[in-house]
Amino acid sequence: MTSNEQRAVEVLNRHWSVAQETAPTIIHTVEELGALDPDTVIQPLLSELSEWPQILTATGLLAAIRAWEGPWLPAAKVAEGAQVRAARKALEEA
């Protein structure tokens, strides 16, 4: 593993552990979803839609809600937008 790859793993692990220290936030309404940072990662109710990704960004979930009927909400916030951007940056630099 290169030093950049190791750094990416360390950043991802650090952000993952921070995300796990807080209680999950449950999103019940489209208004609550729309108020989130667009990069926030959300776990919607998609158990019967197994061909779909199991997590989406807040922006992606809003688009899905507008396009298709479904049991989208409630949903749980998995990671804050800032955590997602830091992880993305670490992976890009790896």
PENORHU-V339731 format. One record per residue. N is the residue number from 1. RES is the residue in one small letter. PHI is phi in whole degrees, -180 to 180 (999 if undefined). Layout:
n=N res=RES phi=PHI
n=N res=RES phi=PHI
//
This chain:
n=1 res=m phi=999
n=2 res=t phi=-74
n=3 res=s phi=-64
n=4 res=n phi=-66
n=5 res=e phi=-64
n=6 res=q phi=-63
n=7 res=r phi=-62
n=8 res=a phi=-61
n=9 res=v phi=-62
n=10 res=e phi=-62
n=11 res=v phi=-64
n=12 res=l phi=-61
n=13 res=n phi=-64
n=14 res=r phi=-63
n=15 res=h phi=-70
n=16 res=w phi=-64
n=17 res=s phi=-66
n=18 res=v phi=-64
n=19 res=a phi=-62
n=20 res=q phi=-78
n=21 res=e phi=-78
n=22 res=t phi=-105
n=23 res=a phi=-67
n=24 res=p phi=-63
n=25 res=t phi=-97
n=26 res=i phi=-98
n=27 res=i phi=-99
n=28 res=h phi=-105
n=29 res=t phi=-129
n=30 res=v phi=-63
n=31 res=e phi=-64
n=32 res=e phi=-63
n=33 res=l phi=-63
n=34 res=g phi=-66
n=35 res=a phi=-83
n=36 res=l phi=-77
n=37 res=d phi=-55
n=38 res=p phi=-59
n=39 res=d phi=-88
n=40 res=t phi=-57
n=41 res=v phi=-93
n=42 res=i phi=-123
n=43 res=q phi=-107
n=44 res=p phi=-84
n=45 res=l phi=-81
n=46 res=l phi=-129
n=47 res=s phi=-59
n=48 res=e phi=-88
n=49 res=l phi=-114
n=50 res=s phi=-63
n=51 res=e phi=-78
n=52 res=w phi=-86
n=53 res=p phi=-60
n=54 res=q phi=-84
n=55 res=i phi=-132
n=56 res=l phi=-140
n=57 res=t phi=-77
n=58 res=a phi=-58
n=59 res=t phi=-63
n=60 res=g phi=-64
n=61 res=l phi=-69
n=62 res=l phi=-60
n=63 res=a phi=-63
n=64 res=a phi=-65
n=65 res=i phi=-61
n=66 res=r phi=-70
n=67 res=a phi=-90
n=68 res=w phi=-136
n=69 res=e phi=-74
n=70 res=g phi=173
n=71 res=p phi=-85
n=72 res=w phi=-73
n=73 res=l phi=-119
n=74 res=p phi=-73
n=75 res=a phi=-140
n=76 res=a phi=-111
n=77 res=k phi=-78
n=78 res=v phi=-97
n=79 res=a phi=-150
n=80 res=e phi=-69
n=81 res=g phi=-56
n=82 res=a phi=-64
n=83 res=q phi=-66
n=84 res=v phi=-64
n=85 res=r phi=-65
n=86 res=a phi=-64
n=87 res=a phi=-65
n=88 res=r phi=-61
n=89 res=k phi=-64
n=90 res=a phi=-61
n=91 res=l phi=-68
n=92 res=e phi=-64
n=93 res=e phi=-83
n=94 res=a phi=-73
//
